[in-house]
């Protein structure tokens, strides 16, 4: 008898809205948490069963923490013309909330309270001065440890800036957005180095 339960999510948030100068200047702040537990993962099983893996529930729990800040206003309103502007900053990061003794990865960077979006790099063995160590035939030696955490994929912050210009029945909107920090892996770059 094998049963599996769906992944469960618990979330809660709180926020604050402020307006000034007859709504010509406004701001809001939201903080939220999302807890996932009873998570489903794929687990490898013996090929003798006729399958390679199956879904199981794990005790590993994740916590998503985030917040969003918006500040905006109406700097110009005259006759038939109006200019609205707003800027937004947000953050959305995942953390290990609890680990599963059997299925959580056994690595230094997998700990309760640590982020889940780590990038791991398998480096070469290095001397105390930082030079790559070579064997007798001159080939570099792979590091003894499986890999080191070199960064995170999720940006520290997302930002956006929106300007909207209105004249009578016409409107023009210009938006810009970006990310602050965060790393990515380039398959094209890796293939070029091969």
PEBEL-V377652 format. One record per helix or strand of 2 or more residues. SS is the DSSP state (H for helix, E for strand). FROM is the first residue (numbers start at 1). TO is the last residue. If there is no record, write none. Layout:
BEGIN
ss=SS from=FROM to=TO
ss=SS from=FROM to=TO
END
This chain:
BEGIN
ss=E from=8 to=20
ss=E from=25 to=37
ss=E from=39 to=44
ss=H from=47 to=49
ss=E from=53 to=58
ss=E from=61 to=78
ss=E from=81 to=98
ss=E from=118 to=121
ss=E from=148 to=152
ss=E from=157 to=167
ss=E from=170 to=180
ss=H from=187 to=193
END
